[in-house]
């Protein structure tokens, strides 16, 4: 059942629809909802979807619009640029989640040639990564 849960989690994080996840992982919608709620999957997916890079692009676009306005407001422009600088401090939750997912994929690939990388070890690493991400999301820290 753990393998189905991990598979369902990966599909959920990729944004697949509930019915597609259930069909692919061969689970019921009730099981998916239970796993989602217990594991904080929705929060993780939201953190992954709201990308700081996307916000930075939007702030840059707004700054560009402001520069082209007839009534240029230097105060508002300064605030937009300060916001831009403040957005990118350290790794964001979405970047951490993506890095952890990439690292998990790498561990699985490496396990083929490294006997020390057992399935149990990879599960433990993934569990601690999930706990770390949930702690960040709960505390509102980066």
Residue, then its C-alpha position, 0 to 999 in steps of 0.5 A: x500500500x505504501x507504493x500506491x500512496x507514494x505513486x498517488x502523491x507524485x501524481x497529485x503533486x503533478x496536478x492530475x485530477x482526482x479520478x485520474x489519480x485514483x484510476x492510475x494508483x488503483x485506489x478509491x477517492x476516499x483513500x486519496x482524500x484520506x492520504x491527501x488530508x493526513x499528509x498535507x498534500x494540498x498545502x504542499x501542492x499550493x506551495x509548489x504552485x505559487x512560485x516566487x519566480x512567477x510573482x517576480x515576473x509579475x512585479x517586473x511587469x508592473x514595474x515596466x508598466x509604471x516606467x511607461x506611465x505618463x504620471x510616473x510615481x517614483x514612490x510606488x515604483x520604489x515600493x514595487x522594486x523593494x517588494x521584488x528584492x524581498x521576494x527572493x530571499x533564500x530558497x522558497x517552499x516551492x523550490x525546496x519541494x521541487x528540489x526534494x522531488x528531484x533528489x528523490x528521483x535521483x536516489x531512485x536512479x542511484x539505487x540501481x547501482x548502489x546497494x546501500x540505497x534501499x527502498x526503506x532508506x529512500x522512504x525514510x528520507x522522503x518522510x523527513x523531507x515531508x516533515x520538514x516541508x510541513x514544518x515550513x508551511x505550518x510556521x510560515x517560514x522559508 
